[in-house]
Amino acid sequence: MNREKWMMLINKAPWAYKLVKKNIKYPTKEEQLEAVRQNGFSIWDIYNPDKDVQLTAVNKYGYSIQYIRDPDKDVQLAAINKHRFSIQFIHNPDKDVLLVANELNIDYSDYYRDPDTFHLNIKYPTKELQLKAVRQSGHDIQFIRDPDRDVQLAAVSRSGLSIQWIYHPDKDVQLAAVKQDCDSIQYIHDPDKEVVIDYLLKACPDLLRNPEYDLVWEG
């Protein structure tokens, strides 16, 4: 498929670019910077954005950090200084970032306020409590540090979008999330190829019946 056909596919299934791991919509850094200057959330259309693009995105809109894989300390600080509650989307905040968050008096939850207890499961200390919580609300996994695979699967089976709170989910967790809600792929930074295909089959099955759409990058 050439770029034109990939763009047609992306118009129907925005996350299709994750299959080939190429910047189809914004191929050059200049285009990427212009896109995130206009809308910080445009970073979700960019595969592996460099630090300049990341900083520009979070300085425009702090919450765009949720679409950045493993943001460094500078990007984390820029995000919470722009929108303080964006810390909820930082899986492993730097300790200095937690200290700044404390100074900003972020009241997202007690879980985020104390740098010394950040890595402890205070709200749900046992696996049984964790499973009970995520079976009721998948998004409660955000309050669980380093949830094990059973907890992850229970959460995404309840709500696919809860995968946004899971750090580097494995293939099975990705598949379960996309099965529950195909739009959950937006929060999977490096999805398995099978997961992207599953998403595409749900998002644009008619288009994929066309043999011209072979999902192979020509460039």
Protein Blocks (a to p, Z undefined) as FASTA:
>chain_A
ZZklmmmmmmmmmmlmmmnopafklmbfklmmmmmmmomklmmmpghiafklmmmmmmmo
mmlmmmpghiafklmmmmmmmmmmlmmmmmbacfklmmmmmmnopakbmklmpmklmmpc
fklmbfklmmmmmmmomklmmmpghiafklmmmmmmmommlmmmpghiafklmmmmmmmo
mklmmmmmbacfklmmmmmmmmmmmlmmpmklnopacZZ
